Amino acid sequence: MNILLLGSGGREDALAWRLKQSPSCAELIAAPGNPGISRWAECVAIDPCDPQAVVSLAKERGIDLIVVGPEAPLVAGVADAARAAGIATFGPSAAAAQLEGSKGFTKDLCARAGIPTAAYERIETVTAALAALDRFAAPVVIKADGLAAGKGVTVAISREEAEAAIRAAGDGPMVIEEFLKGEEASLFALVHGERAIPLASAQDHKRVGEGDTGPNTGGMGAYSPAPVLTPELEARAMREIVLPTARAMADAGTPFSGVLYAGLMLTAEGPQLIEYNVRFGDPECEAIMPRIQGDFAALLHAVATGGAFEAPSLTNDTTMTVILAARGYPGTPIKGGAIRNVDDAGTRDGVIIFHAGTSIADGQLVSTGGRVLAVTARGGSLGEARDRAYAAVDRIDFVDGFHRRDIGWRELERVS
């Protein structure tokens, strides 16, 4: 089949790499893509958030399946327009994408469906938010209600820090949440209507600094699987969180179809939902894709069309992804820095390097800022995957870049 992949980041590079290996994939087009994605797909420069442009390209190229990578096109209704045009699309409708597009929407759904999550209040103004702080103990979590690319969350350790975060956000929808104690893990499930099956687990590292310090980012690295999410806890999360969500969305007349990413806090009382994303995580996707076996394109088509689908086989090894970001990220990152030796670094010891924020200028690979490269390695253990990933990182010449050296530290401490 002919496949159109929407997006231009590291997640989409990993998806393109895996889709291209699928026996059922005849032609792969990416819009708009990036230099890394161009290794696997033809890149076409259109706006992936423009429903009409996407549908026109899909019709022109005889596309059988659209795979939507990032969240913005989903919230913009691209999947709705494509389905209305009769094109199978992997990704939820705009109405179902509210699970990520509005933190308040998801919290209200959890309250109605009895899904375990932190106590919360939805707030519209700075004045109301400051007053609401009286009803929460520190630490407290302040969340922007809309899309924020993984950076719209402040975990305020003190009342003063919480007030500063609220004032910085200004008037507008936000959610104030109880702080949950435990360890975070990510669970990815394939969902169509009321059917949901687990795909894979991972653990992300959101903070910019080593030891999980500094501001939140879109993610500085990840590994898969996440052993802390045991088979028993995964089954409980599916039973108490993911499946009730799928039923609630179907009952509301806005059934979900695609991949549902549940960010979980593993508390002493059991798994609780932190938030949902309605697409593959980034950089979790870069860690998960090398573990998936079989015809991935056919699997996504089955989910998109409501056909019979089962969880794919996963390799028994462990993968680790380390993000190289541009200096200044997540604030004002440096752009245009030259990147060298990527091809050499990505051709050894089960390593693959996915492009997240790169372009070509005068024949040279350069950074476009933000997260730039996702260095992914496989190993028989997390320690082996880590050693291979960092050996590859060290071979890359990127003067304007930086990375964390402690990805996977919690699990590595447990197994040491």
Order of alpha helices (4+ residues) and beta strands (2+ residues): beta-alpha-beta-beta-alpha-beta-alpha-alpha-beta-alpha-alpha-beta-alpha-beta-beta-alpha-beta-beta-beta-beta-beta-beta-alpha-alpha-beta-beta-alpha-alpha-beta-alpha-beta-beta-beta-beta-alpha-beta-alpha
